[in-house]
Amino acid sequence: MIEIIEKQPAVDDFLRLRVVAGLSPRSREAAERGLPHSLYAVTAVSADKTVGMGRVIGDGGCNYEIVDIAVDPDYQGKGIGRQIMQSIMDFIHRDAPAGSFVSLIADEPAFYQKFGFQEAASGSAAMYMKL
């Protein structure tokens, strides 16, 4: 049985899940600094093992960004990602004031479109800088 818990993942779980789910690795220092500043976080737990996670970061008013959606490959295909996103969307709808901007970068746009997200305007590009 999978339980979705409203809490940030432990640093070791965060670092492990990012790698096994195919996301870019993060440093321990970055995770230790960043995780406590989450606006909202959920973990998916099976038999005391963290098997999935998702977070919301931002300023809590104008901007919200959905990040770190990851599910251990051994647990994918069981609806865990959908449950994580539903918990996040429930938070967004409770917390975000009218006019807030909610963003994410999607590797699988069709998955997020089911939650009401649409691709950015033609000609715009997702951009990043890694230090």
PyMOL CGO cylinders between C-alpha atoms (Angstrom):
from pymol import cmd
from pymol.cgo import CYLINDER

trace = [
    CYLINDER, 0.00, 0.00, 0.00, 1.22, 3.47, -0.93, 0.3, 1, 1, 1, 1, 1, 1,
    CYLINDER, 1.22, 3.47, -0.93, 0.60, 6.37, 1.43, 0.3, 1, 1, 1, 1, 1, 1,
    CYLINDER, 0.60, 6.37, 1.43, 0.91, 10.00, 0.32, 0.3, 1, 1, 1, 1, 1, 1,
    CYLINDER, 0.91, 10.00, 0.32, 2.20, 12.10, 3.21, 0.3, 1, 1, 1, 1, 1, 1,
    CYLINDER, 2.20, 12.10, 3.21, 2.38, 15.90, 3.33, 0.3, 1, 1, 1, 1, 1, 1,
    CYLINDER, 2.38, 15.90, 3.33, 6.03, 16.34, 4.25, 0.3, 1, 1, 1, 1, 1, 1,
    CYLINDER, 6.03, 16.34, 4.25, 9.28, 17.05, 2.50, 0.3, 1, 1, 1, 1, 1, 1,
    CYLINDER, 9.28, 17.05, 2.50, 11.46, 14.06, 1.69, 0.3, 1, 1, 1, 1, 1, 1,
    CYLINDER, 11.46, 14.06, 1.69, 14.54, 13.37, 3.77, 0.3, 1, 1, 1, 1, 1, 1,
    CYLINDER, 14.54, 13.37, 3.77, 17.69, 14.65, 2.08, 0.3, 1, 1, 1, 1, 1, 1,
    CYLINDER, 17.69, 14.65, 2.08, 18.97, 11.13, 1.33, 0.3, 1, 1, 1, 1, 1, 1,
    CYLINDER, 18.97, 11.13, 1.33, 15.60, 10.12, -0.16, 0.3, 1, 1, 1, 1, 1, 1,
    CYLINDER, 15.60, 10.12, -0.16, 15.48, 13.31, -2.25, 0.3, 1, 1, 1, 1, 1, 1,
    CYLINDER, 15.48, 13.31, -2.25, 18.97, 12.73, -3.64, 0.3, 1, 1, 1, 1, 1, 1,
    CYLINDER, 18.97, 12.73, -3.64, 18.28, 9.04, -4.36, 0.3, 1, 1, 1, 1, 1, 1,
    CYLINDER, 18.28, 9.04, -4.36, 14.88, 9.57, -5.99, 0.3, 1, 1, 1, 1, 1, 1,
    CYLINDER, 14.88, 9.57, -5.99, 16.16, 12.26, -8.33, 0.3, 1, 1, 1, 1, 1, 1,
    CYLINDER, 16.16, 12.26, -8.33, 18.85, 9.92, -9.65, 0.3, 1, 1, 1, 1, 1, 1,
    CYLINDER, 18.85, 9.92, -9.65, 16.82, 6.70, -9.92, 0.3, 1, 1, 1, 1, 1, 1,
    CYLINDER, 16.82, 6.70, -9.92, 13.91, 8.54, -11.58, 0.3, 1, 1, 1, 1, 1, 1,
    CYLINDER, 13.91, 8.54, -11.58, 16.22, 10.04, -14.20, 0.3, 1, 1, 1, 1, 1, 1,
    CYLINDER, 16.22, 10.04, -14.20, 16.26, 13.63, -12.97, 0.3, 1, 1, 1, 1, 1, 1,
    CYLINDER, 16.26, 13.63, -12.97, 19.51, 15.56, -12.75, 0.3, 1, 1, 1, 1, 1, 1,
    CYLINDER, 19.51, 15.56, -12.75, 21.44, 14.98, -9.53, 0.3, 1, 1, 1, 1, 1, 1,
    CYLINDER, 21.44, 14.98, -9.53, 21.65, 17.68, -6.87, 0.3, 1, 1, 1, 1, 1, 1,
    CYLINDER, 21.65, 17.68, -6.87, 24.36, 18.22, -4.28, 0.3, 1, 1, 1, 1, 1, 1,
    CYLINDER, 24.36, 18.22, -4.28, 23.75, 17.40, -0.63, 0.3, 1, 1, 1, 1, 1, 1,
    CYLINDER, 23.75, 17.40, -0.63, 24.46, 21.04, 0.26, 0.3, 1, 1, 1, 1, 1, 1,
    CYLINDER, 24.46, 21.04, 0.26, 21.84, 22.28, -2.19, 0.3, 1, 1, 1, 1, 1, 1,
    CYLINDER, 21.84, 22.28, -2.19, 19.25, 19.80, -0.88, 0.3, 1, 1, 1, 1, 1, 1,
    CYLINDER, 19.25, 19.80, -0.88, 19.97, 20.63, 2.75, 0.3, 1, 1, 1, 1, 1, 1,
    CYLINDER, 19.97, 20.63, 2.75, 19.52, 24.35, 2.01, 0.3, 1, 1, 1, 1, 1, 1,
    CYLINDER, 19.52, 24.35, 2.01, 16.60, 24.09, -0.39, 0.3, 1, 1, 1, 1, 1, 1,
    CYLINDER, 16.60, 24.09, -0.39, 14.23, 21.47, 1.00, 0.3, 1, 1, 1, 1, 1, 1,
    CYLINDER, 14.23, 21.47, 1.00, 13.28, 23.41, 4.16, 0.3, 1, 1, 1, 1, 1, 1,
    CYLINDER, 13.28, 23.41, 4.16, 12.18, 26.34, 1.96, 0.3, 1, 1, 1, 1, 1, 1,
    CYLINDER, 12.18, 26.34, 1.96, 9.52, 24.33, 0.12, 0.3, 1, 1, 1, 1, 1, 1,
    CYLINDER, 9.52, 24.33, 0.12, 6.07, 25.90, 0.15, 0.3, 1, 1, 1, 1, 1, 1,
    CYLINDER, 6.07, 25.90, 0.15, 4.61, 22.41, 0.06, 0.3, 1, 1, 1, 1, 1, 1,
    CYLINDER, 4.61, 22.41, 0.06, 5.94, 18.89, -0.30, 0.3, 1, 1, 1, 1, 1, 1,
    CYLINDER, 5.94, 18.89, -0.30, 4.61, 15.36, -0.41, 0.3, 1, 1, 1, 1, 1, 1,
    CYLINDER, 4.61, 15.36, -0.41, 6.25, 11.97, -0.22, 0.3, 1, 1, 1, 1, 1, 1,
    CYLINDER, 6.25, 11.97, -0.22, 4.89, 8.62, -1.31, 0.3, 1, 1, 1, 1, 1, 1,
    CYLINDER, 4.89, 8.62, -1.31, 5.76, 5.89, 1.16, 0.3, 1, 1, 1, 1, 1, 1,
    CYLINDER, 5.76, 5.89, 1.16, 5.53, 2.10, 0.87, 0.3, 1, 1, 1, 1, 1, 1,
    CYLINDER, 5.53, 2.10, 0.87, 6.48, 0.00, 3.89, 0.3, 1, 1, 1, 1, 1, 1,
    CYLINDER, 6.48, 0.00, 3.89, 8.55, 2.84, 5.39, 0.3, 1, 1, 1, 1, 1, 1,
    CYLINDER, 8.55, 2.84, 5.39, 10.44, 3.41, 2.11, 0.3, 1, 1, 1, 1, 1, 1,
    CYLINDER, 10.44, 3.41, 2.11, 10.07, 6.73, 0.29, 0.3, 1, 1, 1, 1, 1, 1,
    CYLINDER, 10.07, 6.73, 0.29, 9.16, 5.80, -3.29, 0.3, 1, 1, 1, 1, 1, 1,
    CYLINDER, 9.16, 5.80, -3.29, 7.99, 9.14, -4.66, 0.3, 1, 1, 1, 1, 1, 1,
    CYLINDER, 7.99, 9.14, -4.66, 8.00, 12.87, -4.03, 0.3, 1, 1, 1, 1, 1, 1,
    CYLINDER, 8.00, 12.87, -4.03, 6.93, 16.26, -5.31, 0.3, 1, 1, 1, 1, 1, 1,
    CYLINDER, 6.93, 16.26, -5.31, 7.39, 19.84, -4.16, 0.3, 1, 1, 1, 1, 1, 1,
    CYLINDER, 7.39, 19.84, -4.16, 6.11, 23.36, -4.70, 0.3, 1, 1, 1, 1, 1, 1,
    CYLINDER, 6.11, 23.36, -4.70, 8.50, 26.28, -4.42, 0.3, 1, 1, 1, 1, 1, 1,
    CYLINDER, 8.50, 26.28, -4.42, 8.00, 30.00, -4.94, 0.3, 1, 1, 1, 1, 1, 1,
    CYLINDER, 8.00, 30.00, -4.94, 7.03, 33.17, -3.14, 0.3, 1, 1, 1, 1, 1, 1,
    CYLINDER, 7.03, 33.17, -3.14, 3.65, 31.96, -1.89, 0.3, 1, 1, 1, 1, 1, 1,
    CYLINDER, 3.65, 31.96, -1.89, 1.71, 34.68, -3.70, 0.3, 1, 1, 1, 1, 1, 1,
    CYLINDER, 1.71, 34.68, -3.70, 2.66, 35.67, -7.22, 0.3, 1, 1, 1, 1, 1, 1,
    CYLINDER, 2.66, 35.67, -7.22, 4.58, 32.58, -8.29, 0.3, 1, 1, 1, 1, 1, 1,
    CYLINDER, 4.58, 32.58, -8.29, 4.42, 28.87, -7.60, 0.3, 1, 1, 1, 1, 1, 1,
    CYLINDER, 4.42, 28.87, -7.60, 6.63, 26.30, -9.33, 0.3, 1, 1, 1, 1, 1, 1,
    CYLINDER, 6.63, 26.30, -9.33, 6.04, 22.56, -9.24, 0.3, 1, 1, 1, 1, 1, 1,
    CYLINDER, 6.04, 22.56, -9.24, 9.35, 20.70, -9.02, 0.3, 1, 1, 1, 1, 1, 1,
    CYLINDER, 9.35, 20.70, -9.02, 10.97, 17.38, -8.15, 0.3, 1, 1, 1, 1, 1, 1,
    CYLINDER, 10.97, 17.38, -8.15, 8.13, 15.11, -9.25, 0.3, 1, 1, 1, 1, 1, 1,
    CYLINDER, 8.13, 15.11, -9.25, 9.85, 11.72, -9.07, 0.3, 1, 1, 1, 1, 1, 1,
    CYLINDER, 9.85, 11.72, -9.07, 8.76, 8.12, -8.58, 0.3, 1, 1, 1, 1, 1, 1,
    CYLINDER, 8.76, 8.12, -8.58, 11.11, 5.19, -8.06, 0.3, 1, 1, 1, 1, 1, 1,
    CYLINDER, 11.11, 5.19, -8.06, 11.04, 3.12, -11.31, 0.3, 1, 1, 1, 1, 1, 1,
    CYLINDER, 11.04, 3.12, -11.31, 10.11, -0.01, -9.31, 0.3, 1, 1, 1, 1, 1, 1,
    CYLINDER, 10.11, -0.01, -9.31, 6.86, 1.77, -8.35, 0.3, 1, 1, 1, 1, 1, 1,
    CYLINDER, 6.86, 1.77, -8.35, 6.01, 3.56, -11.61, 0.3, 1, 1, 1, 1, 1, 1,
    CYLINDER, 6.01, 3.56, -11.61, 2.82, 2.72, -13.45, 0.3, 1, 1, 1, 1, 1, 1,
    CYLINDER, 2.82, 2.72, -13.45, 0.81, 2.43, -10.22, 0.3, 1, 1, 1, 1, 1, 1,
    CYLINDER, 0.81, 2.43, -10.22, -0.71, 5.93, -10.24, 0.3, 1, 1, 1, 1, 1, 1,
    CYLINDER, -0.71, 5.93, -10.24, 1.71, 7.32, -7.64, 0.3, 1, 1, 1, 1, 1, 1,
    CYLINDER, 1.71, 7.32, -7.64, 2.74, 10.27, -9.81, 0.3, 1, 1, 1, 1, 1, 1,
    CYLINDER, 2.74, 10.27, -9.81, -0.92, 11.12, -10.34, 0.3, 1, 1, 1, 1, 1, 1,
    CYLINDER, -0.92, 11.12, -10.34, -1.57, 10.99, -6.58, 0.3, 1, 1, 1, 1, 1, 1,
    CYLINDER, -1.57, 10.99, -6.58, 1.45, 13.22, -5.91, 0.3, 1, 1, 1, 1, 1, 1,
    CYLINDER, 1.45, 13.22, -5.91, 0.26, 15.75, -8.51, 0.3, 1, 1, 1, 1, 1, 1,
    CYLINDER, 0.26, 15.75, -8.51, -3.30, 15.66, -7.18, 0.3, 1, 1, 1, 1, 1, 1,
    CYLINDER, -3.30, 15.66, -7.18, -2.03, 16.48, -3.68, 0.3, 1, 1, 1, 1, 1, 1,
    CYLINDER, -2.03, 16.48, -3.68, 0.03, 19.33, -5.11, 0.3, 1, 1, 1, 1, 1, 1,
    CYLINDER, 0.03, 19.33, -5.11, -2.90, 20.67, -7.12, 0.3, 1, 1, 1, 1, 1, 1,
    CYLINDER, -2.90, 20.67, -7.12, -5.15, 20.50, -4.04, 0.3, 1, 1, 1, 1, 1, 1,
    CYLINDER, -5.15, 20.50, -4.04, -2.56, 22.63, -2.21, 0.3, 1, 1, 1, 1, 1, 1,
    CYLINDER, -2.56, 22.63, -2.21, -2.30, 25.11, -5.11, 0.3, 1, 1, 1, 1, 1, 1,
    CYLINDER, -2.30, 25.11, -5.11, -6.08, 25.53, -5.26, 0.3, 1, 1, 1, 1, 1, 1,
    CYLINDER, -6.08, 25.53, -5.26, -6.24, 26.06, -1.46, 0.3, 1, 1, 1, 1, 1, 1,
    CYLINDER, -6.24, 26.06, -1.46, -3.24, 28.37, -1.15, 0.3, 1, 1, 1, 1, 1, 1,
    CYLINDER, -3.24, 28.37, -1.15, -2.67, 30.37, -4.33, 0.3, 1, 1, 1, 1, 1, 1,
    CYLINDER, -2.67, 30.37, -4.33, -4.44, 33.73, -4.62, 0.3, 1, 1, 1, 1, 1, 1,
    CYLINDER, -4.44, 33.73, -4.62, -6.32, 34.60, -7.80, 0.3, 1, 1, 1, 1, 1, 1,
    CYLINDER, -6.32, 34.60, -7.80, -3.91, 35.72, -10.50, 0.3, 1, 1, 1, 1, 1, 1,
    CYLINDER, -3.91, 35.72, -10.50, -1.01, 33.59, -9.28, 0.3, 1, 1, 1, 1, 1, 1,
    CYLINDER, -1.01, 33.59, -9.28, 1.25, 32.05, -11.90, 0.3, 1, 1, 1, 1, 1, 1,
    CYLINDER, 1.25, 32.05, -11.90, 1.86, 28.30, -11.54, 0.3, 1, 1, 1, 1, 1, 1,
    CYLINDER, 1.86, 28.30, -11.54, 4.63, 26.83, -13.64, 0.3, 1, 1, 1, 1, 1, 1,
    CYLINDER, 4.63, 26.83, -13.64, 6.58, 23.65, -14.23, 0.3, 1, 1, 1, 1, 1, 1,
    CYLINDER, 6.58, 23.65, -14.23, 8.94, 22.16, -16.75, 0.3, 1, 1, 1, 1, 1, 1,
    CYLINDER, 8.94, 22.16, -16.75, 7.46, 18.97, -18.17, 0.3, 1, 1, 1, 1, 1, 1,
    CYLINDER, 7.46, 18.97, -18.17, 9.28, 16.03, -19.69, 0.3, 1, 1, 1, 1, 1, 1,
    CYLINDER, 9.28, 16.03, -19.69, 5.87, 14.47, -20.39, 0.3, 1, 1, 1, 1, 1, 1,
    CYLINDER, 5.87, 14.47, -20.39, 3.47, 17.35, -21.23, 0.3, 1, 1, 1, 1, 1, 1,
    CYLINDER, 3.47, 17.35, -21.23, 0.44, 15.07, -21.70, 0.3, 1, 1, 1, 1, 1, 1,
    CYLINDER, 0.44, 15.07, -21.70, 0.64, 13.98, -18.04, 0.3, 1, 1, 1, 1, 1, 1,
    CYLINDER, 0.64, 13.98, -18.04, 0.48, 17.58, -16.79, 0.3, 1, 1, 1, 1, 1, 1,
    CYLINDER, 0.48, 17.58, -16.79, -2.14, 18.68, -19.31, 0.3, 1, 1, 1, 1, 1, 1,
    CYLINDER, -2.14, 18.68, -19.31, -4.57, 16.37, -17.47, 0.3, 1, 1, 1, 1, 1, 1,
    CYLINDER, -4.57, 16.37, -17.47, -4.18, 18.72, -14.49, 0.3, 1, 1, 1, 1, 1, 1,
    CYLINDER, -4.18, 18.72, -14.49, -4.95, 21.83, -16.54, 0.3, 1, 1, 1, 1, 1, 1,
    CYLINDER, -4.95, 21.83, -16.54, -1.46, 22.88, -17.62, 0.3, 1, 1, 1, 1, 1, 1,
    CYLINDER, -1.46, 22.88, -17.62, -0.83, 24.07, -21.15, 0.3, 1, 1, 1, 1, 1, 1,
    CYLINDER, -0.83, 24.07, -21.15, 2.32, 24.59, -23.14, 0.3, 1, 1, 1, 1, 1, 1,
    CYLINDER, 2.32, 24.59, -23.14, 3.84, 28.04, -23.01, 0.3, 1, 1, 1, 1, 1, 1,
    CYLINDER, 3.84, 28.04, -23.01, 3.16, 30.47, -25.81, 0.3, 1, 1, 1, 1, 1, 1,
    CYLINDER, 3.16, 30.47, -25.81, 4.72, 29.72, -29.17, 0.3, 1, 1, 1, 1, 1, 1,
    CYLINDER, 4.72, 29.72, -29.17, 8.20, 31.14, -29.37, 0.3, 1, 1, 1, 1, 1, 1,
    CYLINDER, 8.20, 31.14, -29.37, 8.84, 30.96, -25.64, 0.3, 1, 1, 1, 1, 1, 1,
    CYLINDER, 8.84, 30.96, -25.64, 11.39, 28.56, -24.25, 0.3, 1, 1, 1, 1, 1, 1,
    CYLINDER, 11.39, 28.56, -24.25, 12.08, 26.92, -20.94, 0.3, 1, 1, 1, 1, 1, 1,
    CYLINDER, 12.08, 26.92, -20.94, 15.49, 28.13, -19.85, 0.3, 1, 1, 1, 1, 1, 1,
    CYLINDER, 15.49, 28.13, -19.85, 17.89, 27.32, -17.05, 0.3, 1, 1, 1, 1, 1, 1,
    CYLINDER, 17.89, 27.32, -17.05, 21.40, 27.93, -15.83, 0.3, 1, 1, 1, 1, 1, 1,
    CYLINDER, 21.40, 27.93, -15.83, 23.22, 25.30, -13.80, 0.3, 1, 1, 1, 1, 1, 1,
    CYLINDER, 23.22, 25.30, -13.80, 25.96, 26.45, -11.44, 0.3, 1, 1, 1, 1, 1, 1,
]
cmd.load_cgo(trace, "trace")
